[in-house]
Each structure stands twice: as structure tokens, then as C-alpha cells.
Amino acid sequence: MNTIISNVIAAIILVATISSCHRDDGSITCPGPVVVNWKADGTAYKASTSIAVKVSTVFNLTIVACANQSPDRTISIGFIPYPPTVGSYAIQNDQTTGTWNGTLQGSYSVGTGASNDVSYFTDSLVNNGTLTITSVNTGAKKFSGSFNFKAKEHNGTAVINLTDGLLSDVVYP
């Protein structure tokens, strides 16, 4: 019985730790519910959560739509300048090459976390787009803006078009 109680307590602590997603050095934040909307090939989605991770002078933003929207949808925009500033940024890094060309990179995944997930990536040729930051609240560490990009299926030829991306008061680390 003590083992069961210990396991339940450990599970509660683990869930509480993961759901807060905060590090003392401020490099990771998980704000929970966010206002992020987008369309993928014309179908509208709304994010249920996001996480921002700071790495040196940039941060990576991952946005997930999973509440009652199976399969899950995940957008990642990487190499956003830290701290964010108002402006437009090209999303055209080809992360499939393993080299960074100095621009932001974008990816989009559809799936359940199993091996049948489908992932799409931006490139420096035609599958790219823009992140536009329209406002930054440095005191609250939040920013707003818009995004759009095309991404090509990894190991495939299909292309997905992400449009009408809206970011409202997204928390950054």
C-alpha cells in the first residue's frame, strides 16, 4: 500500500513539474493556454499550449494543438532573436541539412507521437515564410505577431501551407 501511495505522490509531483515548465535561469517557459491560431492548407486550428526555450541569443517556440483535435498538430519556429524585437524575420532555414543559414527555421508535424507522424520542414528554396513581431511587452515577457510558411514533407514531396498565423501575448523566456 505504501508503494502505491508513493507512486501516486511521485506522479502528482511529476505532472506539477512538467505543467509549470519553468527553470530558475529563465531559459524555459510553458505558459499553458495561449492564443495562437493558424490555418494548415485552409483548415483552421487553435493552439492548446506552447513552450519557449532560450538558447544563448535565440529562443525556440513550439505551439501545440491537441485538445480534441486528433491527430495532434505541432508548429516549431526556431532561432527567434532573444530578446524579441518588433520586425519581420525570414523563416527559411533548411533544418534537414543540419546547418544554420542565419534565418529562422520552421517545422510542422501531424500525428500522435507514433512512428506514423508526418513532419514538414522549411527550406531555403521555395518552402519558407515570415514571422512578423508586431509588439513586445518586455516587463511581462510577452510578444504578439503573425506568421506564415510553406514546409515540405520530410522524405517526401508533399507541401503544407501554413497561413493566417496569429500570435497574441505569447510568453517568452
C-alpha positions as CSV (number, residue, x, y, z in Angstrom):
1,M,0.0,0.0,0.0
2,N,2.8,2.4,0.8
3,T,4.3,1.7,-2.6
4,I,1.1,2.7,-4.3
5,I,0.8,5.9,-2.3
6,S,4.4,6.7,-3.1
7,N,3.9,6.2,-6.8
8,V,0.7,8.3,-6.8
9,I,2.6,11.1,-5.0
10,A,5.5,10.8,-7.4
11,A,3.1,11.0,-10.4
12,I,1.4,14.1,-9.0
13,I,4.8,15.8,-8.4
14,L,5.9,14.9,-12.0
15,V,2.7,16.3,-13.5
16,A,3.0,19.5,-11.5
17,T,6.7,19.9,-12.5
18,I,6.0,19.3,-16.2
19,S,3.0,21.6,-16.3
20,S,4.8,24.5,-14.8
21,C,7.8,24.2,-17.3
22,H,9.8,26.9,-15.6
23,R,13.6,27.0,-14.9
24,D,15.2,29.3,-12.4
25,D,17.5,30.7,-15.1
26,G,14.5,31.7,-17.2
27,S,15.6,29.6,-20.2
28,I,12.3,27.7,-20.4
29,T,8.7,28.8,-20.0
30,C,5.5,26.9,-20.6
31,P,2.7,29.4,-20.3
32,G,-0.1,26.9,-20.7
33,P,-3.1,28.1,-22.7
34,V,-2.2,30.5,-25.4
35,V,-3.9,32.5,-28.1
36,V,-2.3,31.2,-31.3
37,N,-4.4,30.4,-34.4
38,W,-3.4,29.3,-37.9
39,K,-4.6,27.5,-41.0
40,A,-2.9,24.5,-42.5
41,D,-3.9,24.1,-46.1
42,G,-7.1,26.1,-45.3
43,T,-8.2,24.2,-42.2
44,A,-8.2,26.4,-39.0
45,Y,-6.5,25.3,-35.8
46,K,-6.1,26.8,-32.3
47,A,-3.2,26.1,-30.0
48,S,-3.8,24.5,-26.7
49,T,-0.3,25.2,-25.3
50,S,3.2,26.4,-26.2
51,I,6.7,26.2,-24.8
52,A,9.6,28.7,-25.4
53,V,13.2,27.6,-24.8
54,K,16.0,30.1,-24.7
55,V,19.4,29.0,-26.1
56,S,22.1,31.7,-25.9
57,T,20.9,34.7,-28.1
58,V,17.9,33.0,-29.6
59,F,14.8,31.1,-28.5
60,N,12.7,28.4,-30.0
61,L,8.9,28.4,-29.9
62,T,6.8,25.3,-30.1
63,I,3.0,25.5,-30.4
64,V,0.7,22.5,-30.0
65,A,-2.9,22.0,-30.9
66,C,-4.1,18.8,-29.2
67,A,-7.3,19.3,-27.2
68,N,-10.0,17.3,-29.1
69,Q,-8.1,17.8,-32.4
70,S,-6.7,14.3,-33.1
71,P,-4.2,14.0,-34.6
72,D,-2.1,16.5,-32.8
73,R,-0.6,19.4,-34.7
74,T,2.7,21.0,-33.7
75,I,4.4,24.1,-35.1
76,S,8.0,24.9,-34.2
77,I,9.7,28.2,-35.1
78,G,13.4,28.2,-34.2
79,F,16.2,30.7,-33.9
80,I,14.0,33.7,-32.9
81,P,16.3,36.5,-31.8
82,Y,16.4,36.9,-28.0
83,P,15.0,39.2,-26.6
84,P,12.4,39.5,-29.4
85,T,12.1,42.8,-31.1
86,V,9.5,44.3,-33.5
87,G,10.2,43.4,-37.1
88,S,9.9,40.8,-39.8
89,Y,12.1,37.7,-39.9
90,A,12.5,35.2,-42.7
91,I,11.6,31.6,-41.9
92,Q,13.8,29.7,-44.5
93,N,16.4,27.7,-42.7
94,D,16.7,24.2,-44.1
95,Q,16.9,22.1,-40.9
96,T,17.2,18.9,-42.9
97,T,20.8,19.8,-43.9
98,G,22.0,20.2,-40.3
99,T,23.4,23.7,-41.0
100,W,22.1,27.1,-39.9
101,N,21.9,29.8,-42.6
102,G,21.2,32.6,-40.1
103,T,17.4,32.7,-40.6
104,L,14.6,31.2,-38.6
105,Q,13.5,27.7,-39.2
106,G,10.0,26.3,-39.3
107,S,8.5,22.8,-39.0
108,Y,5.1,21.4,-38.8
109,S,4.2,17.9,-37.5
110,V,0.9,16.0,-37.7
111,G,0.4,12.8,-35.6
112,T,0.1,11.1,-32.3
113,G,3.7,10.7,-31.4
114,A,3.9,7.3,-33.0
115,S,6.1,6.3,-36.0
116,N,3.3,7.3,-38.4
117,D,3.8,11.0,-37.7
118,V,4.3,13.2,-40.7
119,S,6.8,16.1,-40.5
120,Y,7.3,19.1,-42.7
121,F,10.3,21.5,-42.8
122,T,11.1,24.8,-44.3
123,D,14.0,25.2,-46.8
124,S,16.0,28.0,-48.3
125,L,14.4,27.5,-51.8
126,V,10.6,27.8,-52.1
127,N,9.3,26.3,-48.8
128,N,9.7,29.2,-46.5
129,G,7.8,32.2,-45.0
130,T,7.8,35.0,-42.4
131,L,7.5,35.7,-38.7
132,T,6.4,39.3,-38.0
133,I,6.6,40.5,-34.4
134,T,4.2,43.5,-34.0
135,S,4.6,44.2,-30.3
136,V,6.7,43.2,-27.4
137,N,5.9,43.7,-23.7
138,T,9.4,43.3,-22.0
139,G,8.0,43.6,-18.5
140,A,5.5,40.7,-18.9
141,K,7.9,38.9,-21.3
142,K,5.2,38.5,-24.0
143,F,5.1,39.2,-27.7
144,S,2.4,39.3,-30.4
145,G,2.6,39.0,-34.2
146,S,1.9,36.8,-37.2
147,F,3.4,34.0,-39.2
148,N,3.1,32.0,-42.4
149,F,5.3,29.5,-44.1
150,K,5.3,26.6,-46.5
151,A,7.1,23.4,-45.5
152,K,7.9,20.2,-47.4
153,E,7.3,16.7,-46.1
154,H,10.5,15.1,-44.8
155,N,11.5,12.3,-47.1
156,G,8.6,13.1,-49.4
157,T,7.2,15.6,-51.9
158,A,4.0,16.9,-50.2
159,V,4.0,20.6,-49.2
160,I,1.8,22.1,-46.5
161,N,0.9,25.8,-46.5
162,L,0.5,27.4,-43.0
163,T,-1.3,30.8,-43.3
164,D,-3.1,33.3,-41.1
165,G,-0.9,32.5,-38.1
166,L,-1.7,34.8,-35.2
167,L,0.3,35.1,-32.0
168,S,-1.3,37.0,-29.1
169,D,0.7,37.7,-25.9
170,V,2.9,34.6,-26.2
171,V,5.2,34.2,-23.2
172,Y,8.9,34.1,-24.0
173,P,11.7,33.1,-21.5
